[in-house]
Amino acid sequence: MKARALLSLVAQSLSRARVAYVASALGVCVGVASLVFFIGLGEGVRRVVLDRVLVAQHVEVVRKSFDAGPLRVDSIFGLGATPPLDANAVAALAGIDGVAAALPRARLTFPARAAGGRAILGQDLVAELIADGVAPESVAASTMAAGVSLEHFVDPEAPRPCDNSSECPGDGQVCEAGRCIGLRCVAAPEDAASSDRLKACPGESACAVDLGRCLRPIPALASPHALELYNSSLVSALSGAGKPLPRLTPSALIGLQVEVTFGEGFVGRSSGAPPITRRVKLVGFADAAILVGLTLPLSVVQRLNARFNGPAAGLLLHGVLLDVPATEDLPRVVSQVRGLGFELSDRSENVEQAGRLIRLVTALLSLVSGLIVALAALGMTQAFFVAVQQRRRELAVLKALGAAASDIRAMVLLEAAIIGGLSGASGLLLGRLSAWVADVAATAMPYFPFKPMTFFDFPVWIWPAGLGFAVAACVLGASVPARAAARADPAQALNA
């Protein structure tokens, strides 16, 4: 049978029996719509939770530890000790397939306090400082690095060769003995105001009393997630009847400078060396930064740890940040990390668990959608059996006029494919429309941390997959009736 004649017969058949197929087509439409809706919602939640909140691309590796009563230790009576996090460990972790970079990090191992913030908050605040250090390469690997470049995030006390003072950065830096060094200075009296002490040197530099030299500020990074939590939760919680706290933006905070006393804080004082004071400047926000506190250049933290806790403390790493660009590589990367004898930090463990939970929930909801489509396919089978029975004389006449069994089977299956295509396209449209309605309804919800503009993220493959799934379900449902129609004896049908 020619294709044109076949299409004409299919169109006539669908026009006559359109009511009989409505219920089954509606089931396929609802199933595809729910499939699109749930997969889009799952991908959207994954994007918000894993990419924005937990930053799944950054996996932090730490030494394996054990619970020993109220403490966590690296070994129990010398047994079960894991390899140290040193240069060899960093190289081994960097060699894992799927890891773009392995970036060491260390945290301050002594008390410190920070004072400042008058320019933004209207008064100076004093707080215990929590800080860690990362390599400048972490900033390049980090996303959302607002206002940050590698030239901003460098150790101001690192040796810098020079031939003359013009090659040194400004703010009191001169060239002496082939390297850049700060101008000699005398700090203001201790009873002077904090702002006066900070202005003892030209420009942004401050006088380091222990060195008798002017030093540029230590650059620091903050987490964009901490700023999000402050604006969404802390502002409301801490703004009582008194003066309300202002909401802050990254551009307003970048450039903020505070005076930090290393070696002394509210929790105690280091016995390893006298405290020192440095100026710290916020140069940007990056996902590589510690969630609560400030992140400094790694060499700064290592030098300070060695000063207050001995040379061995200066070599100690507390973690290695792995940059894994493709989140689908995370399970394999995590498995190899554990094979090397290390484990993930609590935050990275939460990322892995959240990823598994999101995938599981999305799979279950997609399974429900698939069952809806499967039930609709069974309904399609019943509808086509009824349609074939009602059209047995028509099909018999076609066979008597020379139509082959394959033509009859192709006609029935083509009808099913057209129904599947129309119901699938309707389901895709309904699912996308439902997602839009859900997003509109969500705008009426109160603001909460990391609230996205949309809760849905539809992968490109969902559209052809949804349409193909609907067509395949309908064709599969009609395959048995099509085979029965092709095998029917025309003589019996005409004599019935």
Beta strands, then each sheet from edge to edge (+ up, - down):
strand 1: 58-63
strand 2: 66-68
strand 3: 71-73
strand 4: 101-107
strand 5: 112-116
strand 6: 125-128
strand 7: 131-134
strand 8: 173-176
strand 9: 179-182
strand 10: 206-208
strand 11: 213-215
strand 12: 218-222
strand 13: 257-262
strand 14: 264-265
strand 15: 268-269
strand 16: 276-285
strand 17: 294-297
strand 18: 319-323
strand 19: 342-344
sheet 1: 17+ 7+ 4- 18+ 1- 19+
sheet 2: 2+ 3-
sheet 3: 6+ 5- 13+ 16- 12-
sheet 4: 8+ 9-
sheet 5: 10+ 11-
sheet 6: 14+ 15-
end
